[in-house]
Amino acid sequence: MTPTLRNEIRRLALILVAALILSLLIDSIWPAFIAMLGCVIFSTRQLIRLSRWLITYERTQSAPPESKGAWGDLFDRLYHLLRREKSARHELEFLMTRAESSITALRDAIVVVDRQGRLEYWNRAADKLLGFKAPHDKQQTLTNLIRDPRFAHYLKEGSFDHPLTLPSPADEHRMLEFTITRFGAGDWLVIVRDVTRLHNLEQMRKDFVGNVSHELKTPLTVLKGYLETLMDSVPAEQKRIHRALLQMNQQSQRMEALINDLLLLARLEGTEPDLDTERLALAPMLRRLRQDGLAMATDKQQEIQLEVAPGAALLGNPAELHSAFANLVTNAVKYTPAGGKISIRWWEDASGGHLAVSDNGVGIDAEHIPRLTERFYRPDASRVTQTGGTGLGLAIVKHVLLRHDATLTIQSQPERGSTFTCHFPDHRLASEDTVASA
Ligand code: ADP
């Protein structure tokens, strides 16, 4: 309680007590009655003044009516409160205007979508990049305006760790990159960048690699054909020529493997993943891969164990998955010395399906592991000549997994061995048990 209010109450109490005593002394109700009436009239008048002032304040911003005592104090406090609120509001408005004008000036499109997927706000760049039209499109569903099935699929999946690149709904020659962040109570912030230039450059690179590899195929086939004929026709006594032809043949085979891998990578990068998937039974495929692994290096006498449930199956592209798993098994055979142990294991748990290829071979230093899936990245150049790899195997594995919503983890210790594990999400599983319980 403020001192002014305390004084006011004291004064009022004094007046009322004095009026009461006077009433008792002269034995009449009038002094008390007049005092109380005076108090009521005074308070009502002040209330009317307060209410009038408040009604006109919004319009006139005038100072409060002159008043003394507790009422004057109340008017002043209210006045300060209103002024403070007004300046806070101005500050907020200023900040909002600045934020809005900076968002409007952005070259990236910013779209705010509510939890029902309806458009709440978008900036000017969104008009240009996505073809939104205000106010017509307000409250429209985002998937109604961006009708690409890949976008609907991306939203349905709900994992926004990686951005999505799509042609603009307003101009199919413009490539856009969508990044989605959730905020508030299930709302989404969609940021859209124009990546046409980057996309075109990337496309040029892919086309170039693809075209060069394709163009090299024919001359190489001719060379290989002649080499084989020459090897057959040169007498075995001409050892030097024979050795040279043998090496030329080996190198041409490497070149062929390289071209095939480059073409496969170009195809994996350049085409959209199949939305219509096939059911791939894993047990027979992994059994074949085990046999191929054993046949690859009969002289090494390696042991390859296989663990897979008979009904295990995956949804995806069988050829791509076969090529990814074959790369892992081939690597395990290549990088495990004679007598080594390799295991291929498939299992399913609450987080999905997993295929692990382990070996107790040469292993890899931890510093190289994050870069292994880059094209031509080799921790140890001397291994290449020994193993004859193309340096593209793990890049192919990574791309195939990406196209199947799967990931690759690598655990390895030098001289102890390595484990390469492919992790598939639930919706890619088609094992008999899963199908039966679905
Ligand atoms: P490469 O054709 O050289 O085998 P990859 O892309 O398949 O190309 O593998 C990249 C590199 O990763 C290899 O050069 C090798 O050093 C390493 N690597 C792959 N698999 C294994 C493994 N099982 N054990 C040890 N090192 C491996």
Boltz pocket constraint, residues with backbone or C-beta under 6 A from the ligand:
constraints:
  - pocket:
      binder: B
      contacts: [[A, 327], [A, 328], [A, 331], [A, 332], [A, 335], [A, 336], [A, 359], [A, 361], [A, 362], [A, 363], [A, 364], [A, 372], [A, 374], [A, 377], [A, 378], [A, 379], [A, 380], [A, 383], [A, 384], [A, 388], [A, 389], [A, 390], [A, 391], [A, 392], [A, 393], [A, 394], [A, 395], [A, 418]]
      max_distance: 6.0
